Amino acid sequence: MNVPMNSTLRVAQLLCLLQRVDGRKKFHKLVHILQEFDCPFSEQFDYSYYGMYSRELRSEVETLVQEKLVRETPSPNQAGEHTYIFESTSDLEVFLHGLGIGKKPAWEQLATQLNSLHTQMLEGISTILFLRRRGLEAGELKTRFLALKPHLADIYAQCEQEAKKLKSPKARLVEA
């Protein structure tokens, strides 16, 4: 059975694959980066204070939480504020399998790699990709990045290096 994937099912597939994502902000950056690497996520992203954000993605996750396919649990962070942990449930796996969505996607390795990175690193990479998409390169990109994200100044070079190391799943398939 080959079911066409709508955007909520794709998000469900991602959460099922990752099992856990620590933070809403992290999840938005992760999906944005996957989208930048031509993975099949269709959510509209806008630049906001914390970087790339999608109202559509937030709505899709809320739907999955309401259907009890994903758990969203508040967790205090080091600053005493709440962040939210997303965890897939066993019902999500059963649901996706019932729809014939059990196959591992081509973007699995990239998603797992991104989920292993710290939220600030993803915020930096996402911002770099956003600026590149707008035609900025080298010194101009760095200047704009530092204007938008002064709190990430210490890790700019590391973010740039990580962004260069990431490869599209399509490129991985060609190399194999």
C-alpha positions as CSV (number, residue, x, y, z in Angstrom):
1,M,0.0,0.0,0.0
2,N,1.5,3.3,-1.0
3,V,-0.2,6.2,0.8
4,P,0.5,9.7,-0.4
5,M,2.0,11.7,2.5
6,N,0.4,14.8,3.7
7,S,2.5,17.2,5.8
8,T,1.2,16.0,9.2
9,L,2.0,12.4,8.3
10,R,5.5,13.4,7.3
11,V,5.9,15.1,10.7
12,A,4.5,12.0,12.4
13,Q,7.0,9.9,10.5
14,L,9.9,12.1,11.6
15,L,8.9,12.0,15.2
16,C,8.4,8.3,15.1
17,L,11.9,7.9,13.5
18,L,13.6,10.2,16.1
19,Q,11.5,8.9,19.1
20,R,12.4,12.1,21.1
21,V,13.2,15.7,20.3
22,D,14.1,18.0,23.2
23,G,12.4,21.3,22.5
24,R,10.0,23.0,20.2
25,K,12.6,25.4,19.0
26,K,14.9,22.5,18.2
27,F,12.2,20.7,16.3
28,H,11.4,23.8,14.1
29,K,15.1,24.2,13.3
30,L,15.5,20.5,12.5
31,V,12.5,20.5,10.1
32,H,13.6,23.8,8.5
33,I,17.1,22.3,7.8
34,L,15.7,19.1,6.4
35,Q,13.5,21.2,4.1
36,E,16.6,23.2,3.0
37,F,18.2,19.9,2.0
38,D,15.3,19.1,-0.2
39,C,13.6,16.6,2.2
40,P,9.8,16.4,1.6
41,F,8.6,18.8,4.2
42,S,6.2,21.5,2.9
43,E,5.7,23.7,5.9
44,Q,5.9,27.4,5.4
45,F,8.7,29.0,7.6
46,D,9.1,32.6,8.6
47,Y,12.0,34.2,10.3
48,S,11.2,35.2,13.9
49,Y,13.1,36.2,17.0
50,Y,14.3,32.6,17.6
51,G,15.0,32.0,14.0
52,M,12.9,29.9,11.5
53,Y,9.4,29.2,12.8
54,S,6.4,27.5,11.2
55,R,2.8,28.0,12.4
56,E,1.9,25.0,10.2
57,L,4.4,22.8,11.9
58,R,3.2,23.9,15.4
59,S,-0.4,23.1,14.3
60,E,0.6,19.7,13.0
61,V,2.4,18.8,16.2
62,E,-0.6,20.0,18.2
63,T,-2.8,17.7,16.2
64,L,-0.5,14.7,16.9
65,V,-0.5,15.5,20.6
66,Q,-4.3,15.9,20.7
67,E,-4.6,12.5,19.0
68,K,-2.2,11.0,21.6
69,L,0.2,9.9,19.0
70,V,2.9,12.2,20.4
71,R,3.6,13.2,24.0
72,E,4.6,16.8,24.7
73,T,6.0,17.1,28.2
74,P,7.2,20.3,29.8
75,S,10.6,20.2,31.3
76,P,12.5,22.9,33.2
77,N,15.7,24.0,31.5
78,Q,18.8,25.4,33.2
79,A,17.3,28.9,33.3
80,G,14.3,27.6,35.2
81,E,12.1,28.1,32.1
82,H,10.0,25.4,30.5
83,T,11.0,23.7,27.3
84,Y,9.0,20.9,25.8
85,I,10.0,17.4,25.0
86,F,8.3,15.6,22.1
87,E,8.2,11.8,22.3
88,S,6.5,9.4,19.9
89,T,4.2,6.9,21.4
90,S,3.7,3.2,20.5
91,D,0.4,4.2,19.1
92,L,2.1,6.4,16.6
93,E,4.2,3.5,15.3
94,V,1.1,1.3,15.0
95,F,-0.8,4.1,13.3
96,L,1.9,4.7,10.7
97,H,2.4,1.0,10.1
98,G,-1.3,0.6,9.5
99,L,-1.1,3.2,6.8
100,G,1.8,1.4,5.2
101,I,4.3,4.1,6.3
102,G,6.9,1.8,7.9
103,K,9.7,2.1,5.4
104,K,12.7,4.2,6.5
105,P,12.9,7.5,4.5
106,A,16.0,8.5,2.5
107,W,16.4,11.4,4.9
108,E,16.6,9.2,8.1
109,Q,20.4,9.6,8.5
110,L,20.3,13.4,8.1
111,A,17.4,13.7,10.6
112,T,19.2,11.6,13.2
113,Q,22.4,13.6,12.7
114,L,20.6,16.9,13.2
115,N,18.7,15.6,16.3
116,S,22.1,14.8,17.9
117,L,23.1,18.5,17.6
118,H,22.5,21.1,20.3
119,T,19.6,23.5,19.8
120,Q,21.9,26.5,19.4
121,M,23.9,24.7,16.7
122,L,20.7,24.0,14.8
123,E,19.7,27.6,15.3
124,G,23.0,28.7,13.8
125,I,22.9,26.3,10.9
126,S,19.3,27.1,10.1
127,T,20.1,30.8,10.0
128,I,23.1,30.3,7.8
129,L,21.0,28.3,5.3
130,F,18.3,31.0,5.5
131,L,20.8,33.7,4.6
132,R,22.5,31.6,1.9
133,R,19.0,31.1,0.3
134,R,18.8,34.9,0.1
135,G,22.1,35.0,-1.8
136,L,24.5,36.0,1.0
137,E,27.9,34.5,1.1
138,A,31.2,34.8,3.0
139,G,31.8,38.1,4.9
140,E,28.4,39.5,4.1
141,L,26.7,36.3,5.4
142,K,28.8,36.4,8.6
143,T,28.0,40.1,9.2
144,R,24.3,39.6,8.8
145,F,24.3,36.4,10.9
146,L,26.1,38.2,13.8
147,A,23.5,41.1,13.5
148,L,20.6,38.6,13.7
149,K,22.2,36.2,16.2
150,P,24.8,38.0,18.4
151,H,24.3,35.4,21.1
152,L,25.7,32.8,18.7
153,A,28.9,34.8,17.8
154,D,31.1,32.3,19.7
155,I,29.9,29.4,17.7
156,Y,29.5,31.0,14.3
157,A,32.6,29.2,12.8
158,Q,31.4,25.9,14.2
159,C,27.9,26.4,12.8
160,E,29.4,27.3,9.4
161,Q,31.5,24.1,9.5
162,E,28.6,21.9,10.5
163,A,26.4,23.4,7.7
164,K,29.1,22.6,5.1
165,K,29.4,19.0,6.4
166,L,25.7,18.3,6.0
167,K,24.7,16.5,2.8
168,S,21.4,16.2,1.1
169,P,19.9,12.6,1.2
170,K,19.9,12.7,-2.6
171,A,23.7,13.3,-2.6
172,R,24.1,10.4,-0.2
173,L,22.2,8.1,-2.6
174,V,24.4,9.2,-5.5
175,E,27.6,8.5,-3.5
176,A,26.4,5.0,-2.4
